[in-house]
Each structure stands twice: as C-alpha cells, then as structure tokens.
C-alpha cells in the first residue's frame, strides 16, 4: 500500500495537469481577438490636463 502522502501528491499532480490541459483547450478554441490575455487596455481616451 502506498503512503498517503504519495497518493495525495499523485492526485494533485493529475488534477493540475487536467486543469492546465482544459485551459489550453479552451484558450485555443477562442477566435482571434477574443483572448483576455491579449486584450487592449480600456478603450477610453485619456484627457491630459495641460498646465499653463
């Protein structure tokens, strides 16, 4: 019988790998320009106050 620590470590590793693969699959299924990682900052123009 394996030690509980080894079982937990294997389970956590498997869960991390599954979660990472799902994130990769979901990320690659999105169309171009829909990724939140490459999203531009707010599309509002910043009005600069010029000191006179």
Secondary structure, DSSP 8 states (H G I E B T S, - for coil): ---HHHHHHHHHHHHHHHHHHHHHHHHHHS-TT--SSS--S-----------
